[in-house]
Amino acid sequence: MLKKMTIAAVISAAALLAATQAGMAQTKLKWAHVYETSEPFHTASVWAAQEINKRTNGRYAIDVYPASQLGKEADINQGLSLGSVDIIISGSSFAAKSFPPIGVTYYPYTFRDADHLLAYTKSDIFKELAKGYEDKSGHHIVAVTYYGVRQTSSNKPIKTCADMKGLKMRVPDVPAYLAMPRACGANTAPIAFAEVYLALQNGTVEAQENPLTTIEAKKFYEVQKHIVLTGHIVDHLNTVIAGALWKKLSDEDKKIFTEVAQEAAAKATGEIKQNEAKLVAFFKEKGLTVTEVDKNEFRDTVLKNVAFETFGYRKADWEKIQAVK
């Protein structure tokens, strides 16, 4: 009888444990972004989703939705507040719609290179801006990934800022991205990211700007003749957790989500750096003309013609970023 009771107790305990684990695994989350499945931003996100599941013993099951499956970048940012997404990868330019000062990082020629950007993410000025964004939006930035240096592709040659005058150019519908093209006289068009290839192909626009890795991934080089190394923005993406989810996480889970997101960001950053270094040769092999320009000339034109206040940025923040070593 005692043996039967012991066996029954063991079975009951095992059933309770299984039920508890099953219940814990019911927390399903959506992680969204607008990038292709071949890009490091996606592969690192999938790794992070699996790693969070592993480190929380299956209590969180995260599905990753790439390539604008849950909407354009503006949509997924809104989704954090609407509850339609839980985690996103998106630029500070979109975070700036809630808290404009954080968008100062997109002001042209703010960062010298990738290392300067990454040093900024460990600085007090980054912590201050990230907190300002969280206070306004409720959402929490857990990691930053290097996206690449934004360059220009075009169907007409560009050697100076003045050569862009009248150029029909696709630029994201974000004020900071518009600064360099408009300072140089381009006519900008805010076409959605997923529609850029077709717009270049049918001549709706003649040019666009993105990191070389994106130009390659989206195959923009198939419908462009020139790569112009304007290097106007050293770009980055934030991994953002919806405020509603962040508040529910225990301190232990917050630590896990943060550590995993930062490890994933480091993985993607390393890949982007490696890929970027190879792409000038790749585009030349594809028959495109690659042009070096005088970045100081572009920079001086932007600083002369565009005021920080136009975008709601604080010049003092920009100066603090310039001083980051």
C-alpha positions, 0 to 999 in steps of 0.5 A, a space after each residue: 500500500 505504501 509503495 502504491 502511495 509513493 508511486 502515486 505521489 511521484 506521478 502526481 508530482 511529475 504531472 504537476 511539474 509538467 503542467 506548471 512547465 506547460 503553463 509557463 511555456 504559454 507566454 508567447 511573444 512576437 518579435 518583428 522587424 523589416 529586414 530580409 531573412 538573409 540579413 544578420 538582423 534576422 538571424 541574430 533575432 532568431 538566435 535570441 528568441 531561441 536563447 531566451 526560450 532556453 535560458 528561461 526553461 521554456 517559459 517564453 516562446 518567441 516567434 520572429 516576423 521578418 521582412 515587414 510581415 507585421 507591418 512597415 517600420 512605423 507600424 511595428 513601432 506603433 505596435 509596441 503600444 497597441 500590443 500587436 508586437 512585444 519586441 522590435 528592431 528599429 532605428 532611433 529615427 522612429 524612436 524620435 517620433 516619441 522623443 525627438 532628442 534621441 534622433 540626434 544620432 541620425 543627424 548627418 556626420 554625427 559619428 566618425 565610424 562604427 567604433 565611435 557609435 558603439 562607444 556612444 552606446 556605453 556612454 552617459 549621453 546614450 543612457 540619458 537619451 534612452 531614458 528620455 525615450 522610455 519616459 515618453 513612450 514607456 518602451 525599453 531599449 535593451 540593445 543597439 546593433 550597428 547597421 552600417 554606414 549609409 551611402 548613396 546609390 544613383 542612376 546618375 554620377 555624383 561627385 559633389 553635394 551640388 551634383 545632387 540638385 534636383 535628384 529624385 531620391 528615396 529617403 525614409 520619412 524621417 526628418 534626420 534622413 532628409 537633412 543631407 539630401 535636402 541640404 544638397 538640393 535633392 527632391 526627396 520621396 518617402 517611399 516605404 522600404 519594401 517598395 524601394 526596388 520597384 520605385 528605382 526600377 520604374 524610375 519613380 526615383 533615381 536614387 536612394 541611400 542605405 548601408 552597402 549591406 542593405 543595398 546588397 541584400 535588397 538587390 538595389 544594385 540591379 537597378 542602379 548604376 552608381 554607388 557614391 560613398 557619401 558616408 553621411 550617417 553611421 546607422 544603428 538599430 535598437 532592440 526595443 521591448 514593449 513597456 507592457 512586457 517589460 513591466 511584467 518581467 521579473 528582475 531575473 527575466 529582465 536580466 536574461 532578455 537584456 543579456 541575450 539581446 546584447 549578445 545578439 546585437 554583438 553577433 549581428 554587428 560583427 557580421 555587418 562589419 565583415 560584410 561591409 568591408 567586402 562590398 565595394 569590390 562586389 559592386 565593382 564586379 557587378 559593373 557599378 561605378 563606385 565614387 569616393 567623395 569629399 565628405 567634409 564638403 558634404 558635412 560643411 554644407 549640411 552644418 551650414 544649411 540645416 539647424 538642429 532645432 528643425 528636428 527637435 534635436 538639442 545641439 548640446 547632445 550632438 556635441 556630447 556625442 562628438 566628445 565620446 571616445 
